[in-house]
Amino acid sequence: MAVTIKDIASKANVSIATVSRYLNNPEVVSVKTGKAIQEAIEELDYTPNDIARSLITNNSYTIGLILPDINNVFYPPILRGIEDIAEQYDYIFFLCNTDQNIRREKKYIDVLLSKRAAGMIFIGTRPTDDEKNRHIFTLSKKLPVLLLYEHFEGISSITTDDMLGSYKAVNSLLDLGHRDIAFVSAPPNFSTYVRKRRGYEKAMREAGIPFRDEYVVYQDAYESGGYQAMCQLLKLKNRPTAVHAVNDQMAIGVMRAALENGLKIPEDLSVVGFSNSSISSQIYPRLTTVNQFGYDVGKMAAKKIINMINKKDVDKTMELIEPELVVRNSCARIGQ
């Protein structure tokens, strides 16, 4: 026979209402009482009926996480941060990988809605095509929606300043005496790459350096794309002495192409990435990059969406975090 909260209450010598409060909002129950209830739960091997609980509380304690690319090494720390906080509040999340396919994304949203997800977090940059984002606005009117590393007016978001991050990256190269600085990016049909290019152009313009089309190269947002971009730059009569790549994976591809073509890093080529993913400190030379605080943002996101679900946070604005340049070994003063 299934164990009920009545059995738990009897075992812990508390009321059924107190057990219910503990299961739904443990922070409102005293430490002593909570410990007694938890011991009873473990001794009786109680498993909560999530369907019944969701009907009573109107909260399924599930969060949908929409991810555009599970192969992106930047995302695991974000997911870790979300999970660490969600577990503390007895929430679970469903991870949905869209492969940047809007049709698949909409399908996942429908599935999550059918499972009565309490809220959804969309991780990563969004397409610049407004039509491909319209469903996000519609969804935000039905349940709490949070954007990470993106911002739309009228939807809650947490992000770092992409433009400022690239601006800092390029200025660090300018401070080392570089003037021939290339920008390696994924195609500008996603907003983060547009913002990062603006940061690159702003730094170069303020330094009085004329814009050079051949120094801006677009390829796929992976290590292979960075490799192809650097091979293209190496064909120029006047190759760049430094490269800023829009993510660490592309930066590593740039470094591989340079090394395979006989260049030394940082003596012959300085490279700055973006995101401060785990691989940036594991390669050699270790990569100078821009920190986007993935794990911390994940923790912030979990706390915010849970507060939104519980109607403790209704602020639909952008929380903007200043990115930080992490200086390692992939850059050197020009001529050294």
N, C-alpha and C positions, 0 to 999 in steps of 0.2 A: 504493500500500500504506500502511495506517495506521501512523502513528508510535507506537511503544510506549515504556514507561518504560525498557526495555532500551536503546533507541536513545538516549534522554536520558542514561542512565548512561554509555554509551560516549562520547558527545560531551563530557560534563562531566568524564569521567575519575573517576567515583565508582561506588560499588556501587548495584545496583538497590534494595537496602534503604534506602540513603540518599535516593534519589530518592523512594521511597514515603513515608519519614518527612517529607520536605520538602513533599510534596503534601498530607499529612494534618495535620501539625503543624509548620509552618515555623519556629516559635519554638525548636524543639529542635535545629535545624541551625545551624551557625556562619554568620556573615554572609558570609564568604568563599565557603564551599561553596554557600550558598543563592544567591549572586549567580551562580556558575558554572552551577548548575542552571537558574536562571531565564533566563540567556542562551541556554542550549541549548534550552530550551522555546520561546523566541521565534524562534530561528534555524530550528528544525525545524518550527515552526508546530504544536506539539503541542496537541491538545484532549483533556482528560481524559475518560475513560469514566465518567460519574457513576453509572451503574447498577452497573457492576463495583465501583467504589469504595465505594458504599453497602453492597453485599453483603459486602465484605471488612471494612469498618470498623464496620458496623451503624450508620452515620450518613449520612443522605441530604444533609446540609448544606443543608437547606431548612427554613424556619420559616414557619408559617402566621400571618398577621395578620388577626384578625377585627375589622372596623370597623363600628360601628352606623350611621354616616351620613357618607358621603364628602363631603357638602356643608358639613360643620361646619368652619369656618376654624381651629378649635383644633388639628385633627389633623395638618396637613402638617408642622409642626416636629417632632412626635413621630416621624413616619415618616422624616423626614430624619435624625434622631438615630439611629434604629434602623439605617437603611441605611448610614450612615457607619461604624458599628462593624461591622456584619455583613460589609461588603465587606472590611474588614481581615482577617477570619478566613475569607474565602472562602465565606461563607454567602450564600444568596439568600432572598428571602421572596416568598410569594404573598399578595397583598392581596385580601381578600374583604369586600365591602360588603354588609351584611345588611339595610339600611334598617329596622333594629330589628324584623326579622321572625324570630322564633325558629325557625320551620320552615325558612326559608332558611339560618339559621345552622347548624342541624343538618345540612342537606344539604352545606354547605361543609365541615363537620368530616369528614363521611364521605368526601368527595372528597380532602381533605388526608391522611386516614389511608390511603386507597388509593394515594396518591402517596408514602407512607412519610415524611411530614413528621416531622422530628426533634423538633419542639416547636411549641407554639402560644402566641401572645400575644393576649389579649382586651383591646381598648382601649376605655375609656370606662365610664360607669356602667351598672349592670345593673338589670333590673326588680326591684321590691320583692316580686313574687310568687315564692316559693321554687320553685314547680313549674317556672317558666321558667328556672331555673338548675340544676336537678338534673343535667342532662347534663354540666355543667361539672365537677362532682365526679366523675362516672363517668369522664370523659375524663382527669382528672388522675391516675387510677390506672393509665393506660395509657402516658402519656408526659409529659414536662415541660410544665406549663401555668403561665403567668404572667398576672396581672391588672394592668392599668394604670388608675389612678384609680378603683379599686374594691377591696374586700377581703371575702373569705370565709374563715372559720376553716378551716385545714388546706390552704389553697392559697396559693402564693407571690404576693406583690403588692407593687407600688410605687405610692404615692398621696400626694397632698397632703391636708391636713386641711381638708375643705370647711367644716365648722362654724366652725373658727377663722378661715378666710378671710373668711366673711361677717360674723363677729363683728368682725373688724378693719375691714371696709368700713363697717359701720354705726357703729362707734365713731368713725371718722374724720369722719362726718357729724355725730354728736353733738358732737364737739369743735369743730365749726364753728358750733354753736348751733342746729342743726336739731332739731326735735322731731316734726314731722309728716313722718315718713319712711315711704315705701311700699316694699313688697317685690314685685317683678315676677318671676314664676317660670313655668317649664314645669310641667305637672301633676305631682303628687307620687307618680306610679307608678314613678319611678326614684329610686334611693336618694340620689343627689347632691343632688337638690332638697329632699329631706327634711332632709338634714344642713345645708344652707344656710339653710333656714327656721329650724332650731334656733338657728343662730348669730345670725340676725336677732332672734329672740325673746329670746335671752339678753341681747344688748346693750340692747335696749329695756327689758327687765325690770329690769336692773341700774341703768338710768338713771331708773327710777321712772315710766316712761311707760306708761299703760294700753294694752292691746292693742286694735286696731281692725280688725275683720274686713274693712271696706271698703278698707283699705290693703294687703291681700294679694290680688293678682290673678294668676290662672293663665291662660296662653295658650300657643300653640305655641312651641317653643324656637328661634325664628328672628327675624329683624329684623321681619317682619310681625307676629309675636306680640307683640313689645315695643311696636310701634306701636299695635296694638289695645288693649293693656293701658293705655297712657298715655291714649288717647282715653277709655277708661272712667274713669280717675282724674280726668280733666279735667271730667267731668260732676258730680263731687262738689261739694257746697256749700263745703266746706273742702278744697281740693285740697292735696296734699302739697307741701312745699317741696324735698323731696329724694327720690330713688328709688335703691334698690339692686336691680340686675338680676342674675339668676343666671348670665348669660354675656354676653360682649361684643356678640354679635349682637342680643340683646334690648335691651341698653342703647342701641345705636345706633338701634333702632326707637323707643325711648322719646324719644330726643333729636329724631328727625325729627318725631314727632307734636307735641312741645312747640314746636318751631320753626315748624311749619306753623300752629299755633294762636296765634302771636304772642308766645310766651315766649322770653326770651333765656337762653342757657346760658353761664356758670353764674349770671348775675345773678338770674334768676327761678326757676331750677330747677337743683339740683345732681344729678349722676348718677354712680354708681359701678357698674362692670361686674365681670366675673369671668372670668379665664383669661389675660389679657394676650396675646391673639392679635395678629397683625401689624396688623390693621385698627385696633386701639385707638390706635396712635400715628400713623396715617395720616389720620384724620378731623380735622375742626376744629369745635369745640375738641377737642384731644386728650383721650382718655378716661382718667380715673382708674380703675384696675382692680386686680384681685388676680392676682399672678403665680403660675402653676402650673408654670413651668419646663419647658415641653413638650419642647424640644430636649434638655435635660439628662436628663430622665426617659427619653426615647427611647434615649439612649446607655446609660444605666444598665440599661435593660430588655434591650437587645441583649447586653450583657456578662453579665447575670445568666442569661438563657435559654441562652446558649452554655455557660456554666459548669454549668448544670443538665443540659444535654444530655451534657456530658462528665463528669458526676457529680462536679464540683468544688464544687458548691453544692447542698446538700440541705435548706437551711433554708426551711421552708414557713411563713414568718411575714410580717407586713406591715412594709415599710420606709416609714415615715411622714415626709414632708418638710413643713416648716413653710412655708406660703404667705407671700408678701410683698406688702404694699400698695405699688402704684406710683402715686405722686401726680403728676397732670398738670394739665390746665386745665379740667376739667368740673365742678369743685366750688368753691364760694365760701362765705365766712361769711355767715350769714343776715342779711339787711338791707343787705348791701353792693351 
